[in-house]
Amino acid sequence: MNYFQEEGYILISFALVIFGLLAFDLYIFNKEAHKVSTREALNWSIVWIGLGLIFGGYVYLDFGIEKATQYYSAFLIEKALSVDNLFVFILVFRYFKVPSKYQHKVLFYGILGAIVLRAIFIFSGITLINMTYLPEFEFYGRIFRFNIILTLFGIFLLFAGYKSWKNEDEDEKQDFSDSLGIKLIHRLFRVDPKYHGGKFFISIDGKRFATQLLVVVAVVEFTDLLFAVDSIPAIFAISQDPIILYTSNIFAILGLRALYFLLANSFEMFHYLQHGLSFILGFIGLKMILSATYHFPSPLSLLIVFSILVLSIVLSWKRFKEQRINS
């Protein structure tokens, strides 16, 4: 059975695995509302990342080193860019003063929405890319094959990387009161601007009201939608195989809930991470633009992205230690 014949089998099996993991995640974290400790978040982050890495081993054993490096590159890029998303979630929860014990519930439904959105973006994106290749031509002995969508994505990611670097301090001042998520919920429901435990809806004087918790879920969903505009084009530079891209993407976001609490409890330790993410966006944008005439080998892309991440984390940790010594 070749790779393409296995696609249907892989998707069905993968869907069953993801359903089981989500059910397990919902059972473990939602048995009772509680504040997630740093130790608990670290343990579960290791579990979810480990599952993603193990699946990459399956890809290697079944489909070889090229597909495996594509998977790991896309997994690492999505995980890294999702960290930037998580920093914004921290600001969202601070802005709306979401009680710590209900934050995990908001993130669970946010991840459910992300799984659906990623499927739509990835499979429709691959179809669009395959439709927008221009005819090959030769220039000075080199073969060029431009893709309109990849080139536009590349320019966009270069700009996104520059903007992320330049505006590193603006997130702290972000005002979420004008979010599309808030507007949508207020248009669909009456809203009681209070928290009522972990409930999304309550009844007041016989009338149905949405709670503030549902408003926050909507803000998180729309925030993730905006971040997907960066992360999904980025992984198209790694592969145009929808199975590789979707599986790596979903495994990367499955553990975001645990990773969020790990980051929220150590926010000040990752000062230079956004700089690293800016470089990663810039590299991927450049790779997309050059793809018309030059193919970056998947192992090289993986090495570059991994090195940028490690360097930004090491520099952040060094800065954090120096600040603790001087304080």
N, C-alpha and C positions, 0 to 999 in steps of 0.2 A: 504494500500500500504506500503510494508516494505522498508527499507533503500535502498537495492540494486535495487528494482524496480524503485525507484525515481531517480537513478543516471542520466539517460538520460534526464529527465525533469529538474533536477537541472543544468546540464551542459548547456542545451539550454537556460534556464532562466538566468543563470549566464553570458553566452556569450552576451546576449542582454543587460543586465545591464552594463557590462564592456564597450560594444560598446557605449552605451549612455553616460557613465561617461567620456570616452575618447573624444567623440565628444564635450561634454560640456566643458571639460578641454581645448581642442584645441580652442574652441570659446572664452573662457574667457581670456586665456593667449596670444593667437595669434591674437587677434583683431588688435593690433598694437604692434610693438616692443617697449619694455620699460624695464627699470631696476626695478626689483621686490624689494620693500622695506621690511624691517624687519616686519613691522605691517601686510602687505599683506601676506607675507610668513607664519607668525604665524596664521593668520585667516584661511588660506587655509589648513595648516597642521592640525589644529583642525578639520576642516570639513572632510578631508580624513581619519584621524585616527578614528573620530567618526563613519564614515560609516563602517569601518572595525570592530569596536566594536559592532555596531548594527547588522551586519551580524552574528557575533558570538552569539548574543542573539537569532536570528532565528535558528541557529544550536542547541542551548540549548532547545528551545521550541519544535523543531521537533524530535531531536535525543538524547536528554538527556545530563547529566552532563559530561559523559566520552568523548563524541565527542566534546562537547563545550570546555572542558579544553585542549583537543588535538588541537583544532582550535586556541585557544588563545595562547597556548604555541608556536605553529609553527608561528603564526602571530608575536608574540613578538620577537622570535629568528630571523626571517627574517628581521624585522624592525631594530633590533639592529645591525645585521651584515651588513645591507645595509648602516647604518651610516658610518661604516668604508669605504665602497665603495664610499660614498659621499665625504669623506675627500680626497680621491684620485682624484675624479672629480674636486675638488677645485684646486688641484695641476695641473691637466691636463689643466684647463682653464687658470691658471696663466702661465703655460709653453707656451701655444699657443697664449697667450694674446687675448683671445676671448672677444670682446666687451660685456659688461654686458647685453645690451638689446637683444642680440642674444643667450644668454646662455640657456634661457628657451626653445627655439626651438630645440637646440641640445639635451637637456634632454628629451623632448617629444618623439623624434624619438628613443632615447636610451631606453626609457621605452617600446615603441612598440616592439622593438627587444627583450627586456627582457621577455615580456609576451609570445612571441613565444618560446624562448629558455627554459623558465621554464616549459612549457607544454611538450616539448620534453624530458627534463631531468627527470621530475617527473614521467610521465607515463612509460617511458622506464626503469627508475630506479626501480620502483615498480615491474615491470615484471621481471627484472633481480634478484631482491632480492628474489622474490617468487620461482625462479628457483634454488637458491643456498643454500637452507637449507640442512644441513647434518642430517642423522638419529639420533633420540634421543638416549641417553644412560644414565645410572645411575652410579654415582660415589660417594661413601661415603654417600649414602642416598639422594643425590640431583640429580634431573633430569637436564641434559644439552642438549641444542639444539642449536648448533652453526650455524651461517649463515656466509658464507665466505665473502660476500660483506660487511655486517654490521661490521664484525670484522676488515676488511681492512680499511673501512671508519673511524672506531673508532681510529685506530692507526694513520691514516692520520690526523685526527682532533686534536689529542694530539700533534702531531708534529707542525701542523699549529698554535695551540695556543701558543706553546713554541716559535716558530719563530716570531709570532706577538709581543709577549712580549719583546723578545730580540732585535728585529730590529725596535723599536718604532721611532727612529729618522731617519731612512734611507729614508722614503718617501719624506722628504724635499729635498733630493738630487737626486730624481728620474729623469731620462732622458727618455722622451717618443719618442725620435727621431727614435728609433729602433723598434717601435711598429709594430705588424703584421697588424694593421689597416692601417697605413701609407703605408706599402709595398703593401697591397691589392689594395688600391685606385690608387697608382702610376702604378701598373701593369694593371689596367683596363682602366684608363683614363689619358689624359693629365691633368696636375695640374697647376693651377695658384696660387702660394703661397700667395694670398692676400684675404681679405674679401671684398665681393661685396654685401653689405647689408645683407639680409637674404637669399640670393640665394645659391643654391648648385651647379648650373651649369651656365656658361656664354658662350657667343660666342665672340671669338676674331679673327678678320680677316677671318671670315667664318668657323672657327674651334671651336669645342665644348671642353670646359675645365671644369674640376671640380674645385671648389673653396676650400679655406682653411677650410671653414665651414664644408664641406662634409668630409674632412680629420679628423676633430675633432670628428664628429659623429662616424666615423669608429673606432677611438681610444677609444671612450667611450663604443662602443659595445663590442670590444675585452676585454676591462677592466672589463666590467660586466660579460663577459663569464668566465674570470679567477676567479672572486669572486663567481660566481655560483658554482664553484668546491668546495668551502668551505660551502656555505649556503645550497645547496641542500642536500648533505650528512647529514648535521646537522639536518634537519627536518625529515629525515628518522628515526632518533632515537625517534621521538615523536609519529609517526603513520605510518602505511603503507596503509592508506586509501587515494587514489589519489584525491578524491573529497575534503576532508578536507585539504590536503596539497596544492592543486592547488589554491583553493579559498583563503586560508589564505595567500599564497604567493603573489597572485595578489593584494589583498587588501593592503598588506604591501608595495608593490612597487608603487601602484597608486599615493600615496601622496609624493613620493620621490622628485618630482620636487619642490614642495613648501618647503619641509623640507631642500632641498639643500640650498636654498636661506637663510633660517633661520640659518643654520649652517655656511654658508659662511660669514654672517654678524656678527657672534659671534664665530669665529673659536677658539679663545684663551680660551674660557670658558669650553672646554671639554678635558682638558689635560689627565685625568685619564680614559677616556672612552675606549681607546684602551686596557688599562690594564683589564678593566672589560670584554671586548669582548674576550680577551685571556683566561680569566677564564671560560667564557661561552663555548668556543670551547673545552677547556680541559674537562669540566664537561660532555658535550655531547659526546665527544670521549670516556670517561670512561663509560658512560651509554651504549654506543653501544657495547663496549667490554664485559660488564657484562650482556648484554641482553640474553646471552646464558643460564644463570641460575637465573638471578634476574630481575624483572620488576619494574622499578621506576614508581609509580603511577603518572598519568598525573598531578593531582593537585600539587604534590610535585615538579615535574619538573618545572611547571609554577612558583611556589613560589621561587625556587632557582634562576631561570633565572631573575625573576623580582627583587629579592633582590640584586643580583649582579649589575644589571643595576642601581638601585636606589642608592646603595652605591657608585658606581663609579661617578655618577652625583653629589651627595652630596659632595664628596671629591674634585671633580673638581671645584665646585662652591666655596667651602671654600678656595681652593688655589687661585682662581681668585680674591676673595675679599681681601685676605691677600696681594696679589701683588698690587692691586689698593691702599690699605692703605699705603704700603711701598714705592710706587712710587711717 
